Amino acid sequence: MTECVQVSTATETREQAVALAAGAVEQRLAAGAQVVGPVVSVFWHLGEQGTGEEWQLLLKTTKDRYPELESYLLDKHPWDSPEVCAVPIVLGADRCIQWVQTSVEPA
């Protein structure tokens, strides 16, 4: 139905997540973002299992704009190797999907 994706990453602090979200939206790489947290993450890192409190960042964009959003997130993220994943939005209200597509069109 759509060529839109939801991109996720996480940060150590709320302020870091909000800053990443603001920059992505300002540059029209994402139509919008939500900061969720704190959340508890359980993970493997540097060969060891870890647990930590993080702030999840969810951003909406199109498949076409994803490479630029990924590049932005990897460049601006405070971590050396952050998780950045995208999943397709397979269904959504037409007005919402149109908003995402229109919002991320390059100026």
Accessible surface in RSA format (square Angstrom, percent):
REM  Atomic radii and reference values for relative SASA: ProtOr
REM  Chains: A
REM  Algorithm: Lee & Richards
REM  Probe-radius: 1.40
REM  Slices: 20
REM RES _ NUM      All-atoms   Total-Side   Main-Chain    Non-polar    All polar
REM                ABS   REL    ABS   REL    ABS   REL    ABS   REL    ABS   REL
RES MET A   1   138.57  71.8  50.74  33.6  87.82 209.1  62.04  52.8  76.52 101.4
RES THR A   2    20.96  14.9   0.00   0.0  20.96  50.0   3.44   4.6  17.52  26.5
RES GLU A   3   100.48  57.7 100.13  75.8   0.35   0.8  49.53  95.8  50.95  41.6
RES CYS A   4     0.63   0.5   0.00   0.0   0.63   1.5   0.00   0.0   0.63   0.7
RES VAL A   5     8.60   5.7   8.60   7.8   0.00   0.0   8.60   7.5   0.00   0.0
RES GLN A   6    55.40  31.0  53.78  39.3   1.62   3.9   3.40   7.2  52.00  39.4
RES VAL A   7     0.00   0.0   0.00   0.0   0.00   0.0   0.00   0.0   0.00   0.0
RES SER A   8    22.44  19.0  22.44  29.9   0.00   0.0   9.77  20.8  12.67  17.7
RES THR A   9     4.01   2.9   0.17   0.2   3.84   9.2   3.10   4.2   0.91   1.4
RES ALA A  10    17.09  15.7  16.03  24.7   1.06   2.4  16.03  22.6   1.06   2.8
RES THR A  11     0.00   0.0   0.00   0.0   0.00   0.0   0.00   0.0   0.00   0.0
RES GLU A  12   108.61  62.4  98.65  74.6   9.95  23.7  23.75  45.9  84.85  69.3
RES THR A  13    48.93  34.8  46.75  47.4   2.18   5.2  46.87  63.0   2.06   3.1
RES ARG A  14   124.95  52.5 124.32  63.4   0.64   1.5  23.85  32.6 101.11  61.3
RES GLU A  15   119.19  68.4 112.32  85.0   6.87  16.3  67.00 129.6  52.19  42.6
RES GLN A  16    53.28  29.8  47.82  35.0   5.46  13.0  23.81  50.7  29.47  22.3
RES ALA A  17     0.00   0.0   0.00   0.0   0.00   0.0   0.00   0.0   0.00   0.0
RES VAL A  18    61.00  40.1  60.54  54.8   0.46   1.1  60.84  52.9   0.16   0.4
RES ALA A  19    64.12  59.0  49.90  77.0  14.22  32.4  57.22  80.6   6.90  18.3
RES LEU A  20     6.75   3.8   6.12   4.4   0.63   1.6   6.64   4.7   0.11   0.3
RES ALA A  21    11.65  10.7  11.52  17.8   0.13   0.3  11.65  16.4   0.00   0.0
RES ALA A  22    58.05  53.4  46.06  71.1  11.99  27.3  55.43  78.1   2.61   6.9
RES GLY A  23    14.67  18.1   0.00   N/A  14.67  18.1  13.96  38.3   0.72   1.6
RES ALA A  24     0.00   0.0   0.00   0.0   0.00   0.0   0.00   0.0   0.00   0.0
RES VAL A  25    60.50  39.8  54.85  49.7   5.65  13.6  54.85  47.7   5.65  15.3
RES GLU A  26   145.27  83.4 115.99  87.8  29.27  69.7  46.95  90.8  98.32  80.3
RES GLN A  27    97.27  54.4  78.04  57.0  19.23  45.8  35.61  75.8  61.66  46.8
RES ARG A  28    96.09  40.3  95.61  48.7   0.49   1.2  27.07  37.0  69.03  41.8
RES LEU A  29    10.58   5.9  10.58   7.6   0.00   0.0  10.58   7.4   0.00   0.0
RES ALA A  30     1.60   1.5   0.00   0.0   1.60   3.6   0.00   0.0   1.60   4.2
RES ALA A  31    11.55  10.6   0.00   0.0  11.55  26.3   0.59   0.8  10.96  29.0
RES GLY A  32    11.78  14.5   0.00   N/A  11.78  14.5  11.78  32.3   0.00   0.0
RES ALA A  33    30.73  28.3   1.40   2.2  29.33  66.7   1.40   2.0  29.33  77.7
RES GLN A  34    88.56  49.5  84.27  61.6   4.29  10.2  49.21 104.7  39.35  29.8
RES VAL A  35    47.17  31.0  16.84  15.2  30.33  73.1  16.84  14.6  30.33  82.3
RES VAL A  36    62.90  41.4  59.48  53.8   3.42   8.2  62.90  54.7   0.00   0.0
RES GLY A  37    31.61  39.0   0.00   N/A  31.61  39.0   2.91   8.0  28.70  64.3
RES PRO A  38    73.72  53.7  50.85  46.4  22.87  83.1  51.08  42.2  22.64 140.7
RES VAL A  39    46.52  30.6  41.36  37.4   5.15  12.4  46.52  40.4   0.00   0.0
RES VAL A  40   111.32  73.3  82.63  74.8  28.69  69.1  82.63  71.8  28.69  77.8
RES SER A  41    25.86  21.9  20.88  27.9   4.98  11.5  14.24  30.3  11.62  16.3
RES VAL A  42    96.93  63.8  66.18  59.9  30.74  74.1  66.18  57.5  30.74  83.4
RES PHE A  43    76.99  38.5  67.34  41.7   9.65  25.1  76.99  46.7   0.00   0.0
RES TRP A  44   187.89  75.4 161.16  78.0  26.73  62.8 133.30  71.1  54.58  88.5
RES HIS A  45   106.61  58.3  99.22  69.0   7.39  18.9  65.10  67.1  41.51  48.3
RES LEU A  46   157.98  88.0 120.55  86.2  37.44  94.1 132.28  92.9  25.70  69.2
RES GLY A  47    69.53  85.7   0.00   N/A  69.53  85.7  37.77 103.7  31.75  71.1
RES GLU A  48   124.57  71.5 120.96  91.5   3.61   8.6  38.18  73.9  86.38  70.5
RES GLN A  49   115.98  64.9  88.27  64.5  27.71  66.0  21.44  45.6  94.55  71.7
RES GLY A  50    20.19  24.9   0.00   N/A  20.19  24.9  20.19  55.4   0.00   0.0
RES THR A  51    94.71  67.4  62.69  63.6  32.02  76.3  43.48  58.4  51.23  77.4
RES GLY A  52    24.89  30.7   0.00   N/A  24.89  30.7  24.89  68.3   0.00   0.0
RES GLU A  53   113.50  65.2  94.56  71.5  18.94  45.1  25.45  49.2  88.05  71.9
RES GLU A  54    26.52  15.2  26.52  20.1   0.00   0.0   4.02   7.8  22.49  18.4
RES TRP A  55    48.40  19.4  48.40  23.4   0.00   0.0  38.73  20.6   9.67  15.7
RES GLN A  56    61.37  34.3  61.37  44.8   0.00   0.0   4.36   9.3  57.01  43.2
RES LEU A  57     0.00   0.0   0.00   0.0   0.00   0.0   0.00   0.0   0.00   0.0
RES LEU A  58    33.65  18.7  33.65  24.1   0.00   0.0  33.65  23.6   0.00   0.0
RES LEU A  59     0.00   0.0   0.00   0.0   0.00   0.0   0.00   0.0   0.00   0.0
RES LYS A  60    26.59  13.0  26.59  16.3   0.00   0.0  23.88  21.5   2.71   2.9
RES THR A  61     0.00   0.0   0.00   0.0   0.00   0.0   0.00   0.0   0.00   0.0
RES THR A  62    15.30  10.9  15.30  15.5   0.00   0.0  13.21  17.7   2.09   3.2
RES LYS A  63   108.39  52.9  98.65  60.5   9.74  23.2  51.86  46.7  56.53  60.2
RES ASP A  64   127.99  89.7 106.81 106.3  21.18  50.1  31.55  74.3  96.44  96.2
RES ARG A  65    24.24  10.2  24.24  12.4   0.00   0.0   9.62  13.1  14.62   8.9
RES TYR A  66    43.76  20.4  43.76  24.9   0.00   0.0  36.75  27.6   7.01   8.6
RES PRO A  67    81.67  59.5  73.50  67.0   8.16  29.7  76.81  63.4   4.86  30.2
RES GLU A  68    86.97  49.9  81.02  61.3   5.95  14.2  39.66  76.7  47.30  38.6
RES LEU A  69     0.00   0.0   0.00   0.0   0.00   0.0   0.00   0.0   0.00   0.0
RES GLU A  70    58.43  33.5  58.43  44.2   0.00   0.0   2.45   4.7  55.98  45.7
RES SER A  71    67.16  56.8  60.97  81.4   6.19  14.3  28.47  60.6  38.69  54.2
RES TYR A  72    22.20  10.4  14.93   8.5   7.27  18.9  15.54  11.7   6.66   8.2
RES LEU A  73     0.00   0.0   0.00   0.0   0.00   0.0   0.00   0.0   0.00   0.0
RES LEU A  74    86.69  48.3  69.46  49.7  17.22  43.3  69.81  49.0  16.88  45.4
RES ASP A  75   105.47  73.9  74.90  74.6  30.56  72.3  23.69  55.8  81.77  81.6
RES LYS A  76   118.84  58.0  96.63  59.3  22.20  52.9  48.19  43.4  70.65  75.3
RES HIS A  77    12.83   7.0   0.00   0.0  12.83  32.8   0.00   0.0  12.83  14.9
RES PRO A  78    66.01  48.1  27.49  25.1  38.52 140.0  39.12  32.3  26.89 167.1
RES TRP A  79    83.10  33.3  75.63  36.6   7.47  17.5  69.27  36.9  13.83  22.4
RES ASP A  80   156.05 109.3 116.81 116.3  39.24  92.8  39.43  92.8 116.62 116.3
RES SER A  81    99.88  84.4  70.81  94.5  29.07  67.0  36.20  77.1  63.68  89.2
RES PRO A  82    13.28   9.7   0.61   0.6  12.67  46.1   1.60   1.3  11.67  72.6
RES GLU A  83   114.82  65.9 100.73  76.2  14.09  33.5  43.26  83.7  71.56  58.4
RES VAL A  84    26.00  17.1   3.56   3.2  22.44  54.1   3.56   3.1  22.44  60.9
RES CYS A  85    60.30  45.6  55.01  61.4   5.28  12.4  21.74  55.1  38.56  41.6
RES ALA A  86    41.09  37.8  12.26  18.9  28.83  65.6  12.26  17.3  28.83  76.4
RES VAL A  87    84.20  55.4  84.13  76.2   0.08   0.2  84.20  73.2   0.00   0.0
RES PRO A  88    85.80  62.5  72.90  66.5  12.91  46.9  72.90  60.2  12.91  80.2
RES ILE A  89    36.22  20.6  30.91  23.0   5.30  12.8  35.60  25.6   0.62   1.7
RES VAL A  90   103.05  67.8  94.10  85.2   8.95  21.6  98.57  85.6   4.47  12.1
RES LEU A  91   137.53  76.6 120.71  86.4  16.82  42.3 120.74  84.8  16.79  45.2
RES GLY A  92    27.08  33.4   0.00   N/A  27.08  33.4  21.64  59.4   5.44  12.2
RES ALA A  93    71.47  65.7  50.53  78.0  20.94  47.6  62.71  88.3   8.76  23.2
RES ASP A  94    93.79  65.7  86.59  86.2   7.19  17.0  24.25  57.1  69.54  69.3
RES ARG A  95   205.83  86.4 198.40 101.1   7.43  17.7  77.06 105.3 128.77  78.0
RES CYS A  96    60.89  46.1  53.86  60.1   7.03  16.5  21.32  54.0  39.57  42.7
RES ILE A  97    11.82   6.7  11.82   8.8   0.00   0.0  11.82   8.5   0.00   0.0
RES GLN A  98   107.58  60.2 106.06  77.5   1.52   3.6  34.25  72.9  73.34  55.6
RES TRP A  99   115.93  46.5 108.52  52.5   7.41  17.4  94.21  50.2  21.72  35.2
RES VAL A 100     0.55   0.4   0.55   0.5   0.00   0.0   0.55   0.5   0.00   0.0
RES GLN A 101    65.19  36.5  62.76  45.9   2.43   5.8  19.66  41.9  45.52  34.5
RES THR A 102    80.56  57.3  79.83  80.9   0.73   1.7  57.49  77.2  23.06  34.9
RES SER A 103    26.05  22.0  18.85  25.2   7.20  16.6  12.90  27.5  13.16  18.4
RES VAL A 104     0.84   0.6   0.81   0.7   0.03   0.1   0.81   0.7   0.03   0.1
RES GLU A 105    98.73  56.7  95.48  72.2   3.26   7.8  31.47  60.9  67.26  54.9
RES PRO A 106    96.36  70.2  75.05  68.4  21.31  77.5  77.54  64.0  18.83 117.0
RES ALA A 107   135.85 124.9  58.50  90.3  77.35 176.0  94.60 133.2  41.26 109.3
END  Absolute sums over single chains surface
CHAIN  1 A     6644.5       5338.0       1306.5       3620.3       3024.2
END  Absolute sums over all chains
TOTAL          6644.5       5338.0       1306.5       3620.3       3024.2
